Amino acid sequence: MRDLNYELKQLCQRNRDGSYATQVARERILTLIANQLHEMGFRNMHATSLKPKHVEALVERWKAEGLSAGTLKNRMTELRWWAEKAGKENVIARRNDHYGIADRKYVTNVSKARELSAGDLAKVTDPYTRTSLKLQAAFGLRREESIKIRPGWADRGDALVLKDSWTKGGRAREIPIRTDEQRQVLAEAKLLAGKGSLIPADKTYVQQLKRYEDQCAKAGIHHAHGHRHQYAQDRYQTLTGRAAPAAGGPRSKELTPSQKEADREARLTISRELGHEREAITAIYCGR
């Protein structure tokens, strides 16, 4: 196990694909996989030892644990990354349905929105984590964005400007500052961060991300991405005057032609503010 864990860690350090958050998540998943292989009796493995029997054993274990299709697909993605970097691409089938992994259900019209309550925040002792959570709720930021952001630089008066180096896919964007609540949250963030980011001076991004995760776990905040869903649904309500389908509003097929046009414009706006390129992606947040 030690050899495999060490070699996978080295593989991750030599191949820094994706954002910092992606790299951290990948290394954690591969560490979990190495540990599970050892638990299942596969000993003395190296990074180049991966075989079809290992993949099949892992998939069967994960399915028996009742993991969601999304979690299974994420783990398969990292398994394929490992196989590719180790020159073992052929040991894993190209399609997940080969292993009986169902397609992920993106649009369910079941709301995943989560409001950030005062009770939640009271349980978070780290001021940087608390402020990051507030920014996620107020502006629909991703976790990485809410940690890397430099509030003093980002505040442009009527808009919050995000640098490409803070965002997923390296896509810079602007989010309008529309409410007193947003202004208050931003003022608090600027006071805490000064001229810097929401990463304390004595920590790296990865260290602050770990602290954020630990703080959220201890506070019982397990679905912080739901704050982003809440932001999208609130924006839909503001832009269209009605609740989003995922929040109990009318389905797209029930709208009049003029309402459908307003629906489309609202989704385009929300997509831009969330940092997505396609209007269709808003169905994950707002329903359809």
C-alpha positions as CSV (number, residue, x, y, z in Angstrom):
1,M,0.0,0.0,0.0
2,R,2.8,2.4,0.9
3,D,4.5,1.9,-2.5
4,L,1.2,2.5,-4.4
5,N,0.2,5.5,-2.3
6,Y,3.6,7.1,-2.7
7,E,3.7,6.4,-6.5
8,L,0.2,7.8,-7.0
9,K,1.1,10.9,-5.0
10,Q,4.2,11.3,-7.2
11,L,2.1,10.8,-10.3
12,C,-0.2,13.7,-9.2
13,Q,2.8,16.0,-8.4
14,R,4.3,15.4,-11.9
15,N,1.0,15.9,-13.7
16,R,-0.8,19.0,-12.4
17,D,-3.9,18.8,-14.6
18,G,-6.8,21.1,-13.8
19,S,-7.4,23.7,-11.1
20,Y,-5.9,23.4,-7.6
21,A,-9.3,22.1,-6.3
22,T,-9.3,19.4,-9.0
23,Q,-5.8,18.4,-8.2
24,V,-6.5,18.1,-4.5
25,A,-9.7,16.1,-5.1
26,R,-7.9,13.8,-7.5
27,E,-5.1,13.1,-5.0
28,R,-7.6,12.3,-2.3
29,I,-9.6,10.0,-4.5
30,L,-6.5,8.1,-5.6
31,T,-5.4,7.8,-2.0
32,L,-8.8,6.3,-1.1
33,I,-8.5,3.9,-4.1
34,A,-5.0,2.8,-3.1
35,N,-6.2,2.1,0.5
36,Q,-9.3,0.2,-0.7
37,L,-7.3,-2.0,-3.0
38,H,-5.0,-2.9,-0.1
39,E,-8.1,-3.7,2.1
40,M,-9.4,-6.0,-0.7
41,G,-6.2,-8.0,-0.6
42,F,-4.3,-6.5,-3.6
43,R,-0.8,-6.1,-2.0
44,N,2.5,-4.9,-3.3
45,M,1.0,-2.9,-6.1
46,H,2.7,-0.1,-8.0
47,A,1.2,2.6,-10.3
48,T,1.9,0.4,-13.3
49,S,0.2,-2.6,-11.7
50,L,-3.4,-1.6,-12.5
51,K,-5.4,-4.4,-14.2
52,P,-9.0,-5.0,-15.2
53,K,-9.5,-7.1,-12.1
54,H,-8.6,-4.1,-9.9
55,V,-11.1,-1.8,-11.7
56,E,-13.9,-4.4,-11.5
57,A,-13.3,-5.1,-7.8
58,L,-13.4,-1.4,-7.0
59,V,-16.6,-0.8,-9.0
60,E,-18.3,-3.7,-7.3
61,R,-17.3,-2.4,-3.9
62,W,-18.5,1.1,-4.7
63,K,-21.9,-0.1,-6.0
64,A,-22.3,-2.3,-2.9
65,E,-21.7,0.8,-0.8
66,G,-24.7,2.5,-2.6
67,L,-22.7,5.5,-4.0
68,S,-24.5,7.8,-6.3
69,A,-23.9,7.7,-10.1
70,G,-22.1,11.1,-9.8
71,T,-19.7,9.8,-7.2
72,L,-19.0,6.6,-9.3
73,K,-18.4,8.7,-12.4
74,N,-16.0,11.0,-10.5
75,R,-14.0,8.0,-9.2
76,M,-13.9,6.4,-12.7
77,T,-12.6,9.7,-14.1
78,E,-9.7,9.6,-11.7
79,L,-9.1,5.9,-12.4
80,R,-8.8,6.7,-16.1
81,W,-6.5,9.5,-15.3
82,W,-4.3,7.1,-13.3
83,A,-4.4,4.6,-16.2
84,E,-3.5,7.2,-18.8
85,K,-0.6,8.6,-16.9
86,A,0.8,5.1,-16.1
87,G,0.4,4.0,-19.8
88,K,-2.4,1.5,-18.9
89,E,-5.3,3.1,-20.8
90,N,-6.5,-0.3,-22.1
91,V,-7.2,-1.8,-18.7
92,I,-10.4,0.4,-18.3
93,A,-13.4,0.2,-20.6
94,R,-14.1,3.5,-22.4
95,R,-17.7,3.6,-21.4
96,N,-19.0,3.5,-17.8
97,D,-22.1,1.5,-18.9
98,H,-19.7,-1.5,-19.4
99,Y,-19.6,-1.6,-15.6
100,G,-23.3,-1.0,-15.1
101,I,-22.9,2.6,-14.0
102,A,-26.0,4.5,-14.7
103,D,-26.0,7.9,-16.3
104,R,-25.9,10.9,-13.9
105,K,-29.3,12.6,-13.6
106,Y,-28.6,16.3,-14.0
107,V,-32.1,17.7,-14.2
108,T,-34.6,16.4,-11.7
109,N,-36.6,19.5,-10.8
110,V,-35.8,18.6,-7.2
111,S,-34.2,21.7,-5.6
112,K,-30.7,21.4,-4.2
113,A,-30.7,25.0,-3.0
114,R,-29.4,25.5,0.5
115,E,-29.8,28.8,2.5
116,L,-26.8,29.8,4.7
117,S,-28.3,30.4,8.1
118,A,-27.0,32.3,11.1
119,G,-27.0,29.0,12.9
120,D,-24.6,27.5,10.3
121,L,-22.3,30.4,10.6
122,A,-22.3,30.4,14.4
123,K,-20.7,26.9,14.3
124,V,-17.8,28.1,12.0
125,T,-14.9,29.3,14.1
126,D,-12.5,30.3,11.3
127,P,-13.3,33.8,10.1
128,Y,-11.9,33.1,6.6
129,T,-14.1,30.1,6.1
130,R,-17.1,32.0,7.4
131,T,-16.5,34.8,5.0
132,S,-16.0,32.5,2.1
133,L,-19.3,30.8,2.8
134,K,-21.0,34.2,3.0
135,L,-19.5,35.2,-0.4
136,Q,-20.8,31.9,-1.9
137,A,-24.3,32.6,-0.7
138,A,-24.3,36.3,-1.7
139,F,-22.7,36.0,-5.2
140,G,-23.1,32.3,-6.2
141,L,-19.3,31.7,-6.1
142,R,-17.7,28.3,-6.3
143,R,-15.7,27.2,-3.3
144,E,-12.3,27.8,-4.9
145,E,-13.4,31.3,-6.0
146,S,-14.6,32.2,-2.6
147,I,-11.2,31.3,-1.1
148,K,-8.9,32.7,-3.7
149,I,-10.8,36.0,-4.2
150,R,-9.1,39.3,-3.3
151,P,-12.1,41.3,-2.3
152,G,-10.4,44.7,-2.4
153,W,-9.4,44.1,-6.0
154,A,-12.6,42.4,-7.0
155,D,-14.9,45.2,-5.8
156,R,-15.5,47.6,-8.8
157,G,-18.5,49.4,-7.3
158,D,-21.3,48.0,-9.3
159,A,-19.8,44.6,-10.0
160,L,-17.6,41.9,-8.5
161,V,-14.8,41.0,-10.9
162,L,-13.3,37.6,-10.8
163,K,-9.8,36.9,-12.2
164,D,-9.3,34.0,-14.5
165,S,-6.8,32.5,-12.1
166,W,-9.5,32.2,-9.4
167,T,-12.1,30.5,-11.6
168,K,-12.9,27.1,-13.0
169,G,-11.7,26.8,-16.6
170,G,-9.9,30.1,-16.3
171,R,-12.9,32.1,-17.4
172,A,-12.9,35.6,-15.9
173,R,-16.3,37.1,-15.2
174,E,-18.3,39.9,-13.6
175,I,-21.2,39.5,-11.1
176,P,-23.4,42.5,-10.5
177,I,-23.6,44.0,-7.0
178,R,-27.3,44.6,-6.6
179,T,-28.3,44.4,-2.9
180,D,-27.3,45.9,0.4
181,E,-26.7,42.4,1.7
182,Q,-24.1,41.8,-1.0
183,R,-22.5,45.1,-0.2
184,Q,-22.3,44.3,3.5
185,V,-20.8,40.8,2.9
186,L,-18.2,42.3,0.5
187,A,-17.3,45.0,3.1
188,E,-16.7,42.4,5.7
189,A,-14.6,40.4,3.3
190,K,-12.5,43.5,2.4
191,L,-12.0,44.3,6.1
192,L,-10.7,40.7,6.8
193,A,-8.6,40.3,3.7
194,G,-7.1,43.8,3.4
195,K,-5.2,43.9,0.2
196,G,-4.9,40.1,0.0
197,S,-7.1,37.1,-0.5
198,L,-9.2,35.0,1.9
199,I,-6.2,32.7,2.3
200,P,-4.4,33.7,5.6
201,A,-0.9,34.9,5.1
202,D,0.5,31.9,6.9
203,K,-1.3,29.3,4.7
204,T,-1.3,28.1,1.2
205,Y,-4.5,27.6,-0.8
206,V,-4.4,23.8,-0.2
207,Q,-4.0,24.3,3.5
208,Q,-6.9,26.8,3.7
209,L,-9.0,24.5,1.6
210,K,-8.4,21.7,4.1
211,R,-9.3,24.1,7.0
212,Y,-12.5,25.1,5.1
213,E,-13.5,21.4,4.6
214,D,-12.8,20.6,8.3
215,Q,-14.7,23.6,9.5
216,C,-17.7,22.8,7.3
217,A,-17.7,19.2,8.4
218,K,-17.6,20.1,12.1
219,A,-20.4,22.7,11.5
220,G,-22.5,20.1,9.7
221,I,-22.4,22.0,6.4
222,H,-22.3,19.1,4.0
223,H,-23.7,20.7,0.9
224,A,-22.2,24.1,0.6
225,H,-22.6,24.0,-3.2
226,G,-26.3,24.3,-2.5
227,H,-25.7,28.0,-1.7
228,R,-24.9,28.4,-5.4
229,H,-28.2,26.7,-6.3
230,Q,-30.0,29.1,-4.0
231,Y,-28.3,32.1,-5.6
232,A,-29.4,30.9,-9.1
233,Q,-33.0,30.3,-8.0
234,D,-33.2,33.7,-6.2
235,R,-31.8,35.4,-9.4
236,Y,-34.4,33.5,-11.5
237,Q,-37.2,34.8,-9.2
238,T,-35.8,38.4,-9.5
239,L,-35.4,38.3,-13.3
240,T,-38.7,36.6,-14.2
241,G,-41.0,37.4,-11.3
242,R,-41.8,33.8,-10.6
243,A,-40.2,30.9,-8.8
244,A,-37.8,28.6,-10.7
245,P,-39.2,25.2,-11.7
246,A,-36.9,23.5,-9.1
247,A,-38.4,25.8,-6.4
248,G,-42.0,25.0,-7.3
249,G,-42.5,27.4,-10.2
250,P,-44.1,26.4,-13.5
251,R,-42.2,24.1,-15.9
252,S,-40.8,25.5,-19.1
253,K,-43.4,23.6,-21.1
254,E,-46.2,25.4,-19.2
255,L,-44.9,28.9,-20.1
256,T,-46.5,31.3,-22.7
257,P,-44.2,32.4,-25.6
258,S,-43.4,35.7,-23.9
259,Q,-42.7,33.9,-20.6
260,K,-40.4,31.5,-22.5
261,E,-38.4,34.4,-23.9
262,A,-38.1,35.9,-20.4
263,D,-37.1,32.5,-19.1
264,R,-34.4,32.2,-21.7
265,E,-33.0,35.6,-21.0
266,A,-32.9,35.0,-17.3
267,R,-31.1,31.7,-17.8
268,L,-28.5,33.3,-20.0
269,T,-27.9,36.0,-17.4
270,I,-27.6,33.4,-14.6
271,S,-25.3,31.2,-16.7
272,R,-22.9,34.2,-17.1
273,E,-23.0,35.1,-13.5
274,L,-22.3,31.5,-12.4
275,G,-19.4,31.2,-14.9
276,H,-20.9,28.8,-17.3
277,E,-20.8,29.1,-21.1
278,R,-24.2,27.4,-21.9
279,E,-27.7,28.5,-21.0
280,A,-28.7,24.9,-20.7
281,I,-26.5,24.3,-17.7
282,T,-28.8,26.4,-15.6
283,A,-31.3,23.6,-15.6
284,I,-29.1,21.9,-13.0
285,Y,-29.7,24.8,-10.7
286,C,-33.2,26.1,-11.6
287,G,-34.8,23.0,-13.1
288,R,-36.6,22.8,-16.4
